[in-house]
């Protein structure tokens, strides 16, 4: 469990007296989260990587690709780049965590976009400089939770699910040939999916630039957010994922979902992060002494 307190400045006035006082309102969001990664049953190595920073409400999964362990290098470079970006933001100006959250969530979509762009450039240049890493790349799916909102960003085909009551919303966009062609040609969706499989149209590090998909939405108590790689989502459907995360704590849900994927063949590396929003509350604190008008 982690609690995040984010300052949201406002002015409170007593209309029935001449006295005024300013106050700040803080949103405190409490959640619990867990993540797990597994090699699966068919792969010799695990090219997935996870990032869980509960203190700052930041979570990510990455699914690497490329020969000679290049996929493992790429996914870990993405995650390490994100870690360093968070550290830089936390200590920017000596403001600490609260400074990061206040500054970050006002421009959260922009920050995630920039962090992903920087990671892309770093991996792309590394691959150009090292022939053994040529062609390496990675997906990335990131969630940033603060106040009563969530910002999601992704490149590739690692999905982000938001389960609110009985509803499911896919917060990420599938950057695959099949998905993009299917949107244009619904009649040939099945044939296109069979022909192109999981071929990506975008991945981190495979070209000089990427265009991340970014989505912002409100969250409510008892919502669940799931980030995973396609080693899970290709074998366990959204409705099954929903039922598991609704009935179990995040750590148990991660274990159960990976076991399900392995029971169905475990054909790829499997990674999942499950987040449960527990409470969202407002706190008011007097910031300045009483003043007479």
ABEGO torsion letter per residue (X at the ends): XBBBBBBBBBBBBBAABABBBBBBBBBBBBBBBBBBBBAEAABABBABBBBBBAAAGBBBBBBBBEBGGAAAAAAAAAAAAAAAAAAAAAABGGAEAAAAAAAAAAAAAAAAAAAAAAAAAAAAAAAAABAAABGBBBBBBBBBBBEABBBBBBBEABBBBBBBEABBBBABBBBBAAAAAAAABAAAAAAAAAAAEABBABBBGABABBBBBBBBBBBBBGBBBBBBBAAAAAABBAAAAAAAAAABBAAAAAAAAAAAAAAAGGABBBBBBBBBBABBBBBBBBABBBBBX
